[in-house]
Amino acid sequence: MARPRDAGALEQVRQSQSCWRDWQWDETLTRHDGSVAAEHPAILAALARTQSTTSLQRLLRDPLGYVWRYALGWRSIRLEGEPLQLDPIAFGELVHELIAGAITRLEPRPGFARANADEIEAAIAAASSKVLASWPLQRSVPPAILWQHTVKEAARRTAKGLACDDPTRADTRSWSEVPFGQEMRTGGEWPWDETVKVPIEQAGLVFGGRIDRLDIRASGDGAQITDYKSIKPPPKSQRITLGQGRELQRVLYAMAVRILLPEIRTIVTRLIYLADEPARFELKGDELDAAVAEANTYLVAAVQILRSGRIAPRSEQDAVYDDMRLALPADRESYLRRKATNFRAASQKLGKLWYSSK
């Protein structure tokens, strides 16, 4: 740095100067903002893989972030000390594990739909005891007393979530963490072959995942899909369809059930929020059909954006934590304002989803 002329001859320094100019002075969409060659092999390879519901959500919400994570393989380092409390993501995983453990203990006998309150409470207690012992061996958890309190709170939300159902027909069979699109068989008893991948033909994608909870009538003509959220619910007056791309999972699960169980004629898919008083948001009938069609349309648009190579950053104003923020300039707000017109143009096909009220 003491010899600027010599430093300017270094490729790394020249690239850094070029990046600085593109970020600070050029208002167009440049290669340092996310623009790449059309039909880039790395992007095509990422799109050709079996997608998860998480990767499809990122594809819709943040196409450039999808490239960083799934085409370039960027991963943030998780620094885990001994926390005083679980972060929201880990707490959500805890609640999901308790729900899955409780339902698994009740199926097939006596069956979740036929279990009484005492049997459900006992199943939740057993799942809680297992988690209390197993999680500290696998991951960082709070100190012992706080950990017991955390599991107790997760069990309370689990009990509320499982108790907030309408009366379920006694001939209904329930499963939890139901896999599909897996690379190999799990050995469990599932309603379908868990290795079958679900196609999204219009977008040229296939995906797999795990459904939080699936209920199927004994007659085989009706199914109910439940996606549990451990966070506080939005206002009950708010309609949630795709939730600006955040609540894509239950729509994807409905698509999977329709393909894997074509004999199912009636599907209800639900979001259940477990914090405070449990709140339910359902999609069924024409509303569900419209949501599936809308999700397909936006997934096609996202794939077209990636294949075109004109990929721009997106301002995620409501993110609690963005683990890839370091890939953008430190003064991100000014940078995004400066290039807003060109970034909006590049992402125009997804703009309606991002700024939708539902």
N, C-alpha and C positions, 0 to 999 in steps of 0.2 A: 504493500500500500504506500510505501515511501517512494516508489517509482511508478507513478500512474501510467506512463507510456508502456512500460514493460507489463504491468498488470493488465492493461487493455488488450494485450496480445493473447492472454489466456482465454481459452474457450469458456470456462466456467464464469469468468468475470464478464465476458461479452454477453453471455446468455442472461446473467443477472441484470446487466444494464438494459438489455432488450425487454426483459420482464418488467422492470421498473418503469420504463417508458410506456409500455402497453397499459400498465395499471394506472399510471398517473396522468397521462396526456392523451391517449388514444381512446375515443369514446365508442369505437366499433368493437365488435366481437372478434377477439384475436385468439391465437393459439395458446396464449397465456391465461385466457379466461375459460377455456374449455373446448374451443373449436378444434376438430381433428378432421382427418381425411374421411370422405364418405365411404361407407362400407368397410370401416377399419377392421382388420382381422381380429384384434383383441376384443372389440365390442361384439362382433358376430359370434365369437366363441363364448362370451359371457351370456349372450341371449340364447345360445343353443343348449346351455346347461339346464338341468331340472331346477326350476325356480322354487323358492319357498314363498310363503305368504309374506314374510318379512321383506324379501328382495323385491317382490312385486309392489309392495307398499312404497318402498324407496324409489322404485322405478317411476311410479306416478308422482310422488311428492317431490323428488329431487333427482332428476335424470343424471346430472353431473355427479352427484354423490354415488349413484348406482355405478357409474363408470369407475370412480375411484375405488370403491369397495370390491366390485365383482369382476371388473376387467383388469384393474391394476393390482388388486389384492391388498389394498391398504387396510390396516387394522390399527386401532389405537391401543396403547398399552393400558391395561387395567392395573392401577396401583391399589392394592388392597391391604390396608393395615387392619387393626382391630376396630371396627366401626362401633359407634355408640348406638346407631340404628341402621337398619337396612335402607338402601336407596329405593326409590319407588319401583324400579324395574325388578330388583331382587325380591321386594315384598310381594309384588304381583306374581312372581314365580312361586313363592311360598304358598300363596293362597291357591294357585292353580294345582300345586302338588297335593294340598290337603283335599281339594275337591275331587281330584282324580283318585286319591287313596280311599276316600270315603265311598265313592260310587263303586270302585272296584271291589271293596269288601262286601258290598251289599248285592253284587251281581255274581251269578244268576239267582242265588237264594239268599234272602227271601225275595230279592229284586227291589230296586230303588222305589219303583212305583207302588210296591206293596208294603214297604217297610214303615213301621210306626215311628213316632218321634223319638222314643227311647233307643230304638235300633239305629236310627240315623245319628243320634248323639254319641252312641257307643262307637260307631264307625269313624266319626270325626275325631273322637278322643284317641282311638287306636292310631289313626293316621298322624295325629299330632305327636304322640309318643315316639313314633318312628322317626319323624322329622327332627324332633328335639335331639335325638341321639345321632342321626346320620349327617345332618348338615354341618355341624362343627368339624367333622372328619373330612369334609370335601371342600369347604369354602370358609371365608372369613365371616364370622357372625358376632354380634355384640357380646359383651361379658354375660356370664351365666344368668344373673337375675333379669337383666334387660332382655336376654334371649328368650327366657321363659315368658316374659310379658309379651314379646313380639309374637311368639307362636300362639299365645292365648288370644291376642287380638285377631290374628289371621284365622283362628278357629271360630271366633265370634262372627266374622264376616262370612266365613264358609257356611256356618249354620244358617245365617240370615238368607244367604243366597239360595241354599237348597230348600229353605222353608217358604220362599216367596212364590213358588210355582202355584199355578192353578191345580186343582185336583187332577192327578194323572191317572189315566185308565190303568186298571190293574194288569191288563194284558200287554202293557208297554215294556219293552226291553231297553235298558240304558247302557251306554258305554261312555268311557271318558278317555281323553287323549287318544282318539281314534286315528291311526296312521293311514296315509295313502301316498302313493308315489315314492315309496321307500326303495332303497337299492337292494335290500334283502328282506326275507321274511323274519318277523319278530317272534313267531311261535305262539302268538296270542290268538284268541278266538274273536274274530272280527266279522262284521257283516259283509265284507268283500275281500278280495285279494289285495293286500296292502302294498304290493309292488307295482300296481297299475298306476301309471302317471296320467294326470288329467290334462287334456289338450285345451289350449285357447287358440283355436284354429285361425281365426281372423288375424291375430297378432303373431302367429307362428311360434307360440311358446308352449311349454308344458310345465306343470308344477305339481308339487306334493306338499304335505304338511301333516298337522295333527289337529283334529277338531276337539275343542275343550270338552264338549258333551254332545252326544247324539242319542236321541230317543226315537225308536221305531215301533209302530204298532205291530201287534202279532199278525194282523191281516196283511202287513207288508205294503200298504197303500198310502201311509202317512208318516212323515218324519219331522222331528223338531230339532233344530240346531241351536246350541247355546254357546255364546262367546262371553266369558266372564271378564269383568274389569274390576280391579281392586281399588280404583280411584273414586273420587266423588263424582256423582252424576251431573250432567248439564241440566239446565232448567227443563222441567217436564213439558213445557210448552214448545220446546225446540224439537224440530223434526230432524232425525238423523238418518241419512241414507248412506252416502259414502263418507260423510264427515270430512270433506276436502281431501279425501284419499287416506285419512287416518283409520277409518273403520271399514277397510276393504275386506277384512278377513271373513266376516260372516257371509258376504256376497260370494266370495270365492268358494267357501264351504258349500253354499247352496249349488253352485255350478258343479262341484265335485260330486255331491250326492245325486244330482240329476244324471250324471254320466255313469257313475258306478252302480247306481240302483235305478235303472230306467223304469222299473215297475212302480216307483213312488209317484203318486199323482198330486199329493198335497204336501207342501213344505212350508214350515214356519221357521224363520231364523231370527234369533233374539240377541240383543246386547243386554246384559244384566250388570249394573254397577252396584258394588257391594259396600262401599263406604257410606256412612250415615244410614238412612233408610234405603234399602235396595230399590232401584228403579229399573224398569224394563222398557226397551224400545224394540218393537217387532216390525219385521217386514214379511209380507205374505201376499199371495195372489198377484194382482196386476202390479202392485207397488214393488214386489220382489222382482217380477219379470222386467220392469222398467229399470230397476237398479242393476240387474245382471247385464242388460243391454248397454246401459250407461258405462259400467265398468269395462266392458269389452271395447267400447268406442274409445275410451281414454287410454286403455292399454295399447290399442293399435296406434294411437297418436304418439304415445311415449316411445314405442319401438321405432316409428318413423323418424322421430327427432334424433334418436341415437344413430340410426343408420345414415341419416343425412350428414352427420358430423357437426351440425350447428347446435352445440350444446352449451348452455349458459348456466351460471350459478343462480340459485334461487335464494331469496331472502326468507329465512325461516324465523319470522319474528316471534312465534310463540313456542319455540323450542326451549325446554328447560336446560338442556345441555346438548351442544353440538360437538361430537367427538372429532369432527374433521374441520373445525374452524381454522386451524393453523394452516390449512391449504389455501386460504384466502388472505388478502392483505389485512394487516392489523386494524387499519381504519376502514373496516368493512362497510360501514354505513355510507361514508362519503363515496367509496368505490362503487357501491351498488347504485347510488343516486346518479353518479356521473355516467354510468353505462345503462341506465334503466331502460331507455327507449329501445336499444338494440337487444337487450336481454329479454324484454317483454316480447319483441318480435320473434325471437328464436323459440320462445316457449309458448307462443300464442295458442297452440292447440290444447294446452293444459291449463291456460289461464282461467277458463270458466270453472274448472274443478277447484282450483286453489282458492278462488274467491267466492265460492258458492256458500250460501248460508246453511246448507244441509249436507 
